[in-house]
Amino acid sequence: MKTPTITAYLKTSCGWSQGVRSIMRKYNLAYEDRDIIKNPLFRTEMIARSGQSLSPCVEINGHMLADVNGDEVEAYLLQAELVPLTTAVADAPTDRSCDAHHHG
């Protein structure tokens, strides 16, 4: 399998963002973590590329997954045959939401 090119628009401490990071670790995938809190220009870029303002947004080989959790990212990776099925377990919850303070 060819290694996918992944850009993830994430927040520093959001539960959903941590879930996406956990999936990347589970499959040992290299990705560019564009923290939209630390760098507001990444948020602007995310909105322009995804068409909406909610995060996480993960672009995999040019395909944008907008407002997703780790489970949804994993499902896409498996369906697109970009990663092999594994018995490894994620090291953090993959579908935990952000609280109201962190969402958006």
C-alpha positions as CSV (number, residue, x, y, z in Angstrom):
1,M,0.0,0.0,0.0
2,K,1.2,3.4,-0.9
3,T,1.4,5.8,2.1
4,P,-1.4,8.4,1.9
5,T,-0.7,12.1,2.0
6,I,-2.7,13.5,4.9
7,T,-3.3,17.0,6.2
8,A,-5.3,17.3,9.3
9,Y,-6.9,20.6,10.5
10,L,-7.2,20.0,14.2
11,K,-7.5,21.8,17.5
12,T,-5.0,21.6,20.3
13,S,-7.2,19.9,22.9
14,C,-10.5,19.0,21.3
15,G,-11.8,15.4,21.9
16,W,-12.6,14.9,18.2
17,S,-9.1,16.2,17.2
18,Q,-7.5,13.9,19.8
19,G,-9.4,11.0,18.2
20,V,-8.1,11.8,14.8
21,R,-4.6,12.0,16.1
22,S,-5.1,8.6,17.9
23,I,-6.1,7.0,14.6
24,M,-3.0,8.4,12.9
25,R,-0.9,6.8,15.7
26,K,-2.8,3.5,15.5
27,Y,-1.9,3.1,11.9
28,N,1.5,4.8,12.2
29,L,0.6,7.4,9.6
30,A,2.6,10.5,8.9
31,Y,0.4,13.5,8.6
32,E,0.7,17.3,8.7
33,D,-1.1,18.5,11.9
34,R,-2.4,22.0,11.2
35,D,-3.5,23.3,14.6
36,I,-6.3,25.9,13.8
37,I,-6.1,27.3,17.4
38,K,-2.3,28.0,17.4
39,N,-2.4,29.3,13.8
40,P,-5.6,31.1,12.8
41,L,-4.4,31.1,9.2
42,F,-4.9,27.3,9.2
43,R,-8.5,27.8,10.2
44,T,-9.0,30.2,7.3
45,E,-7.4,27.6,5.0
46,M,-9.6,24.8,6.4
47,I,-12.8,26.8,5.7
48,A,-11.7,27.6,2.2
49,R,-10.7,24.0,1.5
50,S,-13.7,22.2,3.2
51,G,-16.4,24.8,2.7
52,Q,-17.4,24.9,6.4
53,S,-16.0,26.0,9.8
54,L,-16.3,23.0,12.0
55,S,-13.2,20.8,12.8
56,P,-11.6,18.4,12.5
57,C,-11.2,18.3,8.8
58,V,-8.9,15.8,7.3
59,E,-7.7,15.8,3.7
60,I,-6.4,12.4,2.5
61,N,-4.9,12.2,-1.0
62,G,-6.9,15.3,-2.0
63,H,-10.2,14.0,-0.6
64,M,-11.6,16.2,2.2
65,L,-13.4,14.7,5.1
66,A,-15.1,17.6,6.8
67,D,-16.2,17.8,10.5
68,V,-15.2,14.2,11.3
69,N,-14.2,12.1,14.3
70,G,-11.5,9.5,14.4
71,D,-13.9,6.6,13.7
72,E,-15.0,8.3,10.5
73,V,-11.4,8.9,9.4
74,E,-10.5,5.2,10.1
75,A,-13.6,4.0,8.2
76,Y,-12.5,6.1,5.2
77,L,-8.9,4.8,5.3
78,L,-10.1,1.2,5.4
79,Q,-12.8,1.6,2.7
80,A,-10.3,3.3,0.4
81,E,-7.8,0.5,1.2
82,L,-5.2,3.0,2.3
83,V,-4.4,1.0,5.5
84,P,-4.7,-2.7,6.3
85,L,-7.2,-3.9,8.9
86,T,-5.4,-4.2,12.2
87,T,-6.2,-5.5,15.7
88,A,-4.3,-2.6,17.3
89,V,-6.3,-0.5,19.6
90,A,-6.5,3.3,19.5
91,D,-4.7,4.9,22.5
92,A,-7.4,7.6,23.0
93,P,-11.2,7.8,22.5
94,T,-11.9,8.3,18.8
95,D,-15.4,9.7,19.0
96,R,-15.4,12.0,22.0
97,S,-16.8,15.5,21.3
98,C,-15.4,18.8,22.2
99,D,-17.2,20.8,24.9
100,A,-19.0,23.9,23.9
101,H,-15.9,26.1,24.6
102,H,-13.7,24.1,22.1
103,H,-16.2,23.4,19.3
104,G,-16.3,25.4,16.1
